[in-house]
Amino acid sequence: MRNTLRRALFATTVAAAAFGFAATSASATALAQWTVSNPNTNGAFSAHLKAGTTAELLDNTTGQGVSCSTAAASGTANSGVHSGGSGLASISSATWGTAASTCAGPLGSTFTASLTSGTIKLNGASYAGGVTSGNLTDVNVTITGDTLFGVCTATITGSAANAKYTNSTGELSIVNGTGLTIATANNCSGLMNAGDAAQFSATYVLDKPITVTSP
């Protein structure tokens, strides 16, 4: 009788543990799901720098920065369910500054910048209260400036942490987005140097907000 009771208790315990594991796995799968809803049926989106704000690129080593009062971006964010947070949106075109409104750099220098190649991916890591937190990856940007010493060109690559997208406002903000590197720097006279770590901050507003949720 005792052996029978022990076997029954053991079987019950194993079954309960298995059920708990299955429930946990199912929950993890649900939390990994992300849903994107884009009002544009072709999946396109466009964004501009939030009025009254600036986009800031800072070389962490030299402490020198570039500030832009104009910036724009566009790309795709297709409606549907994603099994994970990677690549919820892709930025295929991005510019900072224009010929008429350049970005301000040190010592009276002026700059413009644009996406060099490929696409920048917006990735979600967590979600709460209508806000998606994550990062930007696959950054590859060329910056060109007129300085006291001639034309400076540099490339910035890597990722930018601390990205957040808010459904209610359609705003994508990057606050002190670390993870970037000055990959190359030519004739930049110490304003920025190849190999320096860099960070980026900006707040964009989507022209037609999309909605991102998880799970």
N, C-alpha and C positions, 0 to 999 in steps of 0.2 A: 504493500500500500504506500509506504513512504517513498519507494523508488518511483512508483507511478506518479505520485504527487509532485516529486522533484522534476520528473520529465515534463509534466504538464506546465509547471511554473517556468522551466527553462524555455520551453516552446513559446509560451506566452511572451516572455521577455524578449526573445529573438524576434518575434513577430512585431512587437511594439517598436523595437529599435529599427527594424527594417522600414516600418511605416513612417517613423520619424525622419529617417534618412531620405525616403522618397519625397516626403512633404517639403523638407528643406531644399532638396534639389529642384523641385518644381518651383518653389518660391524664388530661388536664385535665378532660374531661367526667366521667370516673369519679370524680375527686377532688371534683367539684362536687356529687355525689350525697350525700344524707343519708337515713338510714332511721330512722324513729321506730317503736318498739314499745311500745304502751300496754296494760297488763293490763285496763283498762276498755274494753270493746268499743264503748262510746258515745263514746270519746275524751276523757272528762272526767278532770280531775285536781284535787286539792286539796293545799294545803301549809300548813305552820305554821312559825313562827319556831323555829329550833333551840334546844333547852333550854339555859339558861345563857348565851345570847347576847342582844344587843340590836340593834335596827335604828336606824341613826343618820342623820339628815339634818343637813347642815352648810351654812350660808351662808358661802361662801368669802370674801366681802367683809367681813362683820361679825365673822366668827369665832364666831358664836353657833350653837348646835345644839339639836336635839330628839332625845331618846333614848327608844325604845319597847321595853318588855320583852315585849309581845305584838303579834303581827301574823299575818295570815292571807291567803291568796290562793287563787283557784280559776280554772279556765278549761278550755281544750281543747288536746289534743295528739293529733291523729288518727294512728293507725298508718298507715304507708305510706312510699313513697319520694318524696323531694322533689328536684327538679332543682337546687335551690340551698339555701343555709342560711337564707334569709329566712323568718320566720314559722313556725319549727318548733313553737312553742307560742304560744298567745294567752291572756293573763290578762284575764278579763272582770270579775273582782271582786277587790278588794284593800282591806284595812283595816289601820290601825295604831293600837293603843290601843283601849280600850273605856271605857264610862262607869265601870266598876268598876276598871279598870287603865289610867289615862291615861298618855300619854307625858310625860316630864319636859323642861321647857324652862328657859331662864334666869330667874333671880330668882323662883323658885318658881312659874313659869307651868306650866300643864298643857295638853296638846294631844291631839287625835285627828285622824285623817286617813283619807281614802278615795279610791278611784278616782273621778274626776269623770264621765268619759264615755269611750266607745270601748273599745278593748282595747290592752293593752301587749303588744308582740310580743317574743318571745325569738328572737334570730337567732344562728346559728352561723357563725363565721368560720374556725375551725380545729379539728382533732380529733387527739388523740393519747392512747393508753393509756386509753381509756374516759372521757376528759374532753373535753367540748365547750367551747370558748372563744368568746365573742362579746359581744353587748350586748343591752340592752333599749331598744326604741324606742317612740315614740308615747305617752310618759308624759304623763298629765294628771291631777294629783292635787290635791285641795283639803284644806288643813290648817286647823283651827280651834282657837284656844286662849284660855284665860282667863288674862289677865295683870293686872299691877297697874294698867294703864291701860284695862282693858276687854277686849272680845272682839276678838281679832286673827284675821283670815282671810287666807289667801294661796293662790295656785295655783302649782304646780310643773309645768313642762312640759319636753319635750326627750327626751334619751336618757341612759342610764347605761352607761358603759363598764365593762370588767373584770368581765364576768359569766362564770361558769363553772358547768357542770352535770356532776356526777360520777355515772356509772352505778352504781358499786358501793355508794354510800351514799345515792343519791337526793337529794343536796344541791345546791341552787342557791345559789351565793354571789356577792355583788357586793361588791367591795373597792375603796373610794374611787372609786365609779362617777361619774366626771366627765361633763359634757355636759348637765347640768340647768340650768334657769334659773328664778328666782323671777319668774314672769310678772306676777303682781299681788300687792300686799300692802296691806291696809287696817287701819289702827289697830294696826300692829305695833311702833310706837315704836322703830324702829331695830333691832329684833331681826333682822328681815329686810326687805329693800327690793326693790321692783320693779326688775328688770334685773340683780340680783345673780346671779352664777354660784353653783351649788350642787352638792353631791355626796351620794351615798347609799351606805351600806354595810349589808349584812344577809346572814344565811345562813338559807335556808329548807330544810325537809325535806319531801319529798313523802310523803303518806300511803301511796300505792302507787307506788313508783318506776317510772319509764318508762326505756326504754333508747334511747339515741341513738348512732348510728354513722355513720362516713363514711370511705371510700366504701361 
